[in-house]
């Protein structure tokens, strides 16, 4: 392992989003091996990514990395096309939803052997077991977790106080952070012209209700909701139907869950740490709390959002690309990106103190505890990520209940049937 390096000052970076156009950040050096790295992200995230690129460029004199920031819209599909056509960057950010597809089609390189060499800044065992998902299998390692984002609930302690409600932290500490007590809070919020919670349509926000209720959506290799999973789905549907929850897919254009929270129109939203930096800098009052559970038990397992750095199998500089990826995803790279009030949570061991030292928000410890019980898309409890198209197919079915009020049990039966079709097509 290479010893810890002193990070230099990052250069000035300008970020401009041009639809369909990459923004190139960095200066070429003819005496070094030149490689490119591309990723999507919002303006705050892009600045953070550049910090780790700068740190790598300053830490050694053999390789120079140029960062290309790509528009978020259509990023994954564009990446799949570029990899197939041989025009992708040397190092690429891969979303967890498409990792299995890239592994299957052989367009990203196996990094397992490289990670065991002295040239790697990080070892396979330095990562938490819950962050691999579809990026690792029996044959190899095809992506390194750049960091991770456990999903928790955001809420405003001041809003709770102003409405005469007991703070969720107090309920949690007493073992009373239950569905019933959460309902009481949502009832009061609704009575005061606010929504209790914005329920987004992606499966991770649904599954975390399922996991909080000790449910599962996978029985071996079969996509099938058990009784506790069915109960959780019914719980969510009932609250959307009675107005305590608002389905995020029905919000007006430009009125996302973050905007609803910042304007005080909702009590709770579910997100990872990606909203924390913005809320903190805008002076928004907020704290974290895990999902409530039916019986008040704490820190139930949860799915964790992950993204990965992979190496283009057709790169002319595979070894150098792997060296950069190992730095970026290792201790030095994550430290450069996460120190202070960042937008993510470490996925390598030994960096939790810098999150706790930030004290943002007051109960930042919750997001670390949720990570410790979590798993990434593609693991046994969240196999959806292994079958391209499954996430979108089931989401479309779930929306029949969220938007049209379709019967919850019939909706689940349709989702299971649709999943079986997608799985059969993939196999």
VOTI-72127 format. One record per residue (C-alpha): z, x, y; residue in three letters. Coordinates in steps of 0.5 Angstrom, whole numbers, padded with zeros to 4 digits, always signed. Layout:
ZXYALA;...
This chain:
+0000+0000+0000UNK;-0002+0002+0007UNK;+0004+0003+0011UNK;+0006-0001+0017UNK;+0001+0000+0023UNK;+0003-0001+0031UNK;-0001-0006+0034UNK;-0005-0004+0040UNK;-0006-0009+0046UNK;-0012-0014+0045UNK;-0018-0014+0049UNK;-0020-0020+0053UNK;-0023-0025+0049UNK;-0028-0031+0052UNK;-0029-0037+0048UNK;-0035-0042+0049UNK;-0036-0047+0044UNK;-0044-0048+0044UNK;-0046-0054+0039UNK;-0050-0050+0033UNK;-0049-0043+0037UNK;-0044-0038+0034UNK;-0040-0034+0040UNK;-0040-0027+0038UNK;-0034-0023+0040UNK;-0033-0015+0040UNK;-0037-0009+0041UNK;-0041-0005+0036UNK;-0040+0002+0035UNK;-0045+0006+0031UNK;-0041+0011+0028UNK;-0037+0006+0024UNK;-0039+0001+0018UNK;-0041-0006+0022UNK;-0038-0012+0019UNK;-0038-0019+0021UNK;-0033-0025+0020UNK;-0034-0032+0022UNK;-0029-0038+0022UNK;-0028-0044+0026UNK;-0022-0047+0030UNK;-0020-0050+0036UNK;-0019-0045+0043UNK;-0012-0044+0041UNK;-0013-0042+0034UNK;-0020-0037+0036UNK;-0015-0033+0041UNK;-0010-0032+0035UNK;-0015-0030+0030UNK;-0018-0025+0035UNK;-0011-0022+0035UNK;-0012-0020+0028UNK;-0019-0017+0029UNK;-0017-0013+0035UNK;-0011-0010+0031UNK;-0015-0008+0025UNK;-0021-0005+0029UNK;-0015-0001+0033UNK;-0011+0001+0026UNK;-0017+0005+0023UNK;-0023+0009+0025UNK;-0028+0007+0019UNK;-0030+0000+0020UNK;-0031-0004+0026UNK;-0031-0012+0025UNK;-0034-0017+0030UNK;-0032-0024+0030UNK;-0036-0030+0031UNK;-0033-0036+0032UNK;-0037-0042+0030UNK;-0037-0049+0032UNK;-0032-0054+0027UNK;-0037-0059+0027UNK;-0041-0059+0020UNK;-0038-0052+0019UNK;-0037-0052+0011UNK;-0044-0055+0010UNK;-0047-0050+0014UNK;-0043-0044+0011UNK;-0045-0047+0004UNK;-0052-0046+0006UNK;-0052-0039+0009UNK;-0048-0037+0003UNK;-0054-0039-0001UNK;-0059-0037+0003UNK;-0056-0030+0004UNK;-0055-0030+0012UNK;-0047-0031+0012UNK;-0043-0026+0015UNK;-0039-0021+0011UNK;-0033-0024+0011UNK;-0032-0032+0012UNK;-0026-0037+0013UNK;-0027-0042+0007UNK;-0023-0049+0007UNK;-0019-0051+0001UNK;-0024-0057+0000UNK;-0030-0053-0001UNK;-0027-0047-0005UNK;-0028-0049-0012UNK;-0036-0050-0010UNK;-0037-0043-0008UNK;-0033-0040-0014UNK;-0037-0044-0018UNK;-0044-0042-0015UNK;-0042-0035-0015UNK;-0043-0034-0007UNK;-0037-0031-0006UNK;-0034-0024-0009UNK;-0028-0023-0014UNK;-0023-0019-0010UNK;-0018-0018-0016UNK;-0020-0011-0018UNK;-0020-0009-0011UNK;-0013-0012-0009UNK;-0010-0007-0014UNK;-0013-0001-0011UNK;-0009+0003-0005UNK;-0015+0001-0001UNK;-0012-0006+0000UNK;-0007-0008+0005UNK;-0004-0013+0001UNK;-0003-0014-0007UNK;-0004-0021-0011UNK;+0004-0022-0012UNK;+0005-0021-0004UNK;+0003-0029-0004UNK;+0007-0035-0005UNK;+0005-0038-0012UNK;+0004-0045-0008UNK;-0002-0042-0004UNK;-0007-0040-0008UNK;-0010-0047-0010UNK;-0018-0046-0012UNK;-0018-0039-0010UNK;-0015-0036-0016UNK;-0017-0038-0023UNK;-0017-0034-0030UNK;-0023-0030-0028UNK;-0021-0027-0021UNK;-0019-0028-0014UNK;-0024-0031-0009UNK;-0020-0032-0003UNK;-0014-0030+0000UNK;-0010-0035+0004UNK;-0010-0033+0011UNK;-0003-0037+0012UNK;-0001-0044+0011UNK;+0001-0051+0014UNK;+0006-0055+0010UNK;+0005-0062+0013UNK;+0011-0065+0016UNK;+0013-0071+0021UNK;+0013-0069+0029UNK;+0017-0074+0033UNK;+0021-0074+0040UNK;+0028-0073+0039UNK;+0029-0076+0047UNK;+0025-0082+0045UNK;+0030-0084+0039UNK;+0035-0083+0044UNK;+0032-0087+0050UNK;+0031-0093+0045UNK;+0039-0092+0042UNK;+0036-0090+0035UNK;+0040-0085+0031UNK;+0036-0078+0031UNK;+0033-0077+0024UNK;+0036-0070+0024UNK;+0043-0073+0023UNK;+0040-0078+0018UNK;+0037-0072+0014UNK;+0043-0068+0014UNK;+0047-0074+0011UNK;+0042-0075+0006UNK;+0040-0082+0009UNK;+0033-0080+0011UNK;+0031-0086+0007UNK;+0025-0091+0007UNK;+0029-0096+0009UNK;+0032-0092+0015UNK;+0025-0090+0017UNK;+0023-0097+0017UNK;+0029-0099+0022UNK;+0026-0094+0027UNK;+0019-0096+0026UNK;+0021-0103+0027UNK;+0025-0101+0034UNK;+0019-0097+0036UNK;+0014-0103+0035UNK;+0019-0108+0039UNK;+0018-0103+0044UNK;+0011-0103+0044UNK;+0010-0097+0040UNK;+0007-0095+0033UNK;+0012-0093+0028UNK;+0007-0088+0026UNK;+0000-0086+0026UNK;-0003-0086+0018UNK;-0009-0081+0018UNK;-0014-0083+0012UNK;-0014-0076+0009UNK;-0011-0076+0002UNK;-0006-0070+0004UNK;-0003-0075+0008UNK;-0003-0080+0003UNK;-0001-0076-0003UNK;+0005-0073+0001UNK;+0008-0080+0001UNK;+0007-0080-0007UNK;+0010-0073-0008UNK;+0016-0075-0004UNK;+0017-0081-0008UNK;+0016-0077-0015UNK;+0010-0079-0016UNK;+0003-0076-0019UNK;-0004-0078-0018UNK;-0006-0073-0024UNK;-0005-0074-0031UNK;-0007-0068-0034UNK;-0015-0068-0033UNK;-0015-0075-0031UNK;-0014-0078-0024UNK;-0009-0084-0025UNK;-0004-0086-0020UNK;+0003-0087-0024UNK;+0008-0092-0022UNK;+0011-0088-0017UNK;+0005-0086-0014UNK;+0003-0094-0014UNK;+0009-0096-0010UNK;+0008-0090-0005UNK;+0001-0093-0004UNK;+0003-0100-0003UNK;+0009-0098+0002UNK;+0004-0095+0006UNK;-0001-0101+0006UNK;+0004-0106+0007UNK;+0006-0102+0014UNK;-0001-0101+0016UNK;-0002-0109+0015UNK;+0005-0111+0019UNK;+0003-0106+0024UNK;+0009-0101+0024UNK;+0004-0096+0022UNK;-0003-0095+0025UNK;-0009-0093+0021UNK;-0012-0087+0025UNK;-0019-0088+0023UNK;-0018-0094+0027UNK;-0016-0091+0034UNK;-0021-0091+0040UNK;-0026-0085+0041UNK;-0022-0079+0044UNK;-0015-0082+0042UNK;-0013-0078+0037UNK;-0006-0078+0034UNK;-0004-0072+0038UNK;-0006-0075+0044UNK;-0002-0082+0042UNK;+0004-0077+0041UNK;+0003-0073+0047UNK;+0003-0080+0051UNK;+0009-0083+0048UNK;+0005-0089+0044UNK;+0007-0087+0037UNK;+0014-0085+0034UNK;+0011-0080+0029UNK;+0005-0077+0027UNK;+0004-0072+0021UNK;+0001-0065+0022UNK;+0002-0058+0020UNK;+0004-0053+0025UNK;-0003-0053+0028UNK;+0000-0058+0034UNK;+0006-0054+0035UNK;+0003-0049+0040UNK;+0000-0054+0044UNK;+0006-0059+0045UNK;+0010-0053+0047UNK;+0006-0050+0052UNK;+0005-0057+0055UNK;+0012-0058+0055UNK;+0012-0064+0050UNK;+0019-0066+0047UNK;+0018-0065+0039UNK;+0022-0063+0033UNK;+0020-0063+0025UNK;+0023-0067+0020UNK;+0020-0068+0013UNK;+0017-0074+0010UNK;+0023-0079+0008UNK;+0024-0081+0001UNK;+0026-0088-0002UNK;+0033-0085-0004UNK;+0034-0080+0001UNK;+0033-0074-0003UNK;+0031-0068+0001UNK;+0025-0063+0001UNK;+0021-0066-0005UNK;+0015-0063-0007UNK;+0009-0063-0002UNK;+0001-0061-0001UNK;+0000-0055+0003UNK;-0006-0054+0008UNK;-0009-0048+0006UNK;-0015-0044+0009UNK;-0018-0037+0006UNK;-0022-0031+0007UNK;-0027-0030+0002UNK;-0032-0024+0002UNK;-0040-0026+0002UNK;-0042-0024-0005UNK;-0049-0021-0002UNK;-0046-0017+0003UNK;-0048-0010+0004UNK;-0041-0008+0005UNK;-0037-0011+0000UNK;-0031-0006+0000UNK;-0031-0006+0007UNK;-0031-0013+0008UNK;-0025-0014+0002UNK;-0021-0008+0006UNK;-0021-0012+0013UNK;-0020-0019+0009UNK;-0014-0016+0006UNK;-0011-0013+0012UNK;-0012-0020+0016UNK;-0009-0024+0010UNK;-0003-0019+0009UNK;+0003-0017+0013UNK;+0000-0014+0019UNK;-0005-0019+0020UNK;-0001-0025+0019UNK;+0004-0022+0024UNK;-0001-0021+0029UNK;-0003-0028+0029UNK;+0004-0032+0027UNK;+0009-0028+0032UNK;+0012-0032+0037UNK;+0010-0039+0037UNK;+0004-0040+0033UNK;-0001-0045+0030UNK;+0001-0043+0022UNK;+0006-0041+0017UNK;+0006-0035+0013UNK;+0003-0035+0006UNK;+0006-0028+0005UNK;+0013-0026+0003UNK;+0018-0023+0008UNK;+0015-0026+0015UNK;+0020-0032+0015UNK;+0025-0029+0020UNK;+0019-0029+0026UNK;+0018-0036+0025UNK;+0026-0038+0025UNK;+0027-0033+0031UNK;+0022-0037+0035UNK;+0027-0043+0035UNK;+0020-0048+0036UNK;+0022-0053+0035UNK;+0029-0053+0034UNK;+0029-0055+0027UNK;+0023-0050+0025UNK;+0027-0049+0018UNK;+0024-0055+0015UNK;+0017-0053+0015UNK;+0019-0047+0011UNK;+0023-0051+0006UNK;+0017-0056+0005UNK;+0012-0050+0004UNK;+0017-0047-0001UNK;+0016-0053-0006UNK;+0009-0054-0004UNK;+0002-0053-0007UNK;-0005-0052-0005UNK;-0011-0056-0006UNK;-0014-0055-0013UNK;-0007-0054-0016UNK;-0005-0058-0022UNK;-0002-0063-0018UNK;-0008-0064-0013UNK;-0014-0062-0017UNK;-0018-0066-0013UNK;-0020-0060-0010UNK;-0024-0058-0016UNK;-0029-0063-0016UNK;-0034-0063-0010UNK;-0034-0070-0007UNK;-0028-0073-0010UNK;-0024-0073-0004UNK;-0029-0076+0001UNK;-0030-0081-0005UNK;-0023-0083-0006UNK;-0022-0083+0002UNK;-0027-0088+0003UNK;-0024-0093-0003UNK;-0017-0092+0000UNK;-0020-0095+0007UNK;-0022-0101+0004UNK;-0014-0103+0004UNK;-0013-0099+0010UNK;-0018-0102+0015UNK;-0020-0109+0011UNK;-0013-0110+0008UNK;-0016-0110+0001UNK;-0011-0111-0005UNK;-0007-0104-0006UNK;-0007-0105-0014UNK;-0014-0107-0014UNK;-0016-0101-0009UNK;-0013-0096-0013UNK;-0016-0098-0020UNK;-0023-0097-0016UNK;-0021-0091-0013UNK;-0019-0088-0020UNK;-0026-0091-0023UNK;-0030-0087-0017UNK;-0026-0081-0019UNK;-0028-0081-0026UNK;-0035-0082-0024UNK;-0035-0076-0019UNK;-0031-0072-0025UNK;-0036-0073-0030UNK;-0042-0072-0025UNK;-0039-0065-0024UNK;-0038-0063-0031UNK;
